[in-house]
Amino acid sequence: MTKVILIIILVIGTIYICEAKQIKEKPRVIAMTDGEIDDHSSMVRFLLYTCDIELLAIIETNSVFQRSGHSDEPWLENQLDAYEQIYPNLIVHNPDYPSAQKIRSLCFICFASQM
């Protein structure tokens, strides 16, 4: 009986140690946007999920309807300004939110004709 209890304790202890050592990696994400109106709403939601991902880049590019280039409107900058204002409240709930400055450093502009 003592051997059975000892084995159960060892198994439970091993499982606990294995679970504690698991490192949960966040999915790495590159987001592309053409800056059209549908992307404005999607980006708000996307920014609120940045605590759950490893953001590698946000790339603004042109689209079928904007062949001459990406949106001239500073919509993403405006959204990052708003994100910056609520950032102190976001990190109260989850410290993994990146700062607006960090997100800005990951923003790029690309034209499909350059590819």
C-alpha positions, 0 to 999 in steps of 0.5 A: 500500500505504501508503494502505491501511495509513493508512486501516485505522489511521484506521478502527480509531482512529475505532472505538476513539474512538467506543467509548471515548466511549459512555456507558452509561446505566443503566436507571431503575427504580421498584420497587413492593412490597406487602410480602407474603412473596413480595416479601421474597425478591425484594427481597433479589435486587433490592437486589443488582442496585442497582449495575446500575440507577438506582434512583428509588424503592421504593414500598410499597403495599397489595394485594388481601389488605391492603386497609387498607394496606401491611405493618405489618411492618418487613421492608424496613427489616430488609432495608436494615439487613442490606444496610447491614451487607454494604455495605462488602463490596459496594463492594469488588466494585463501587463503584456500589452505593448506600448503604443511606441513599441507598436509604432516602431513595428509599423511600415508602409509598403506599395505592392508595386515595390514587391 
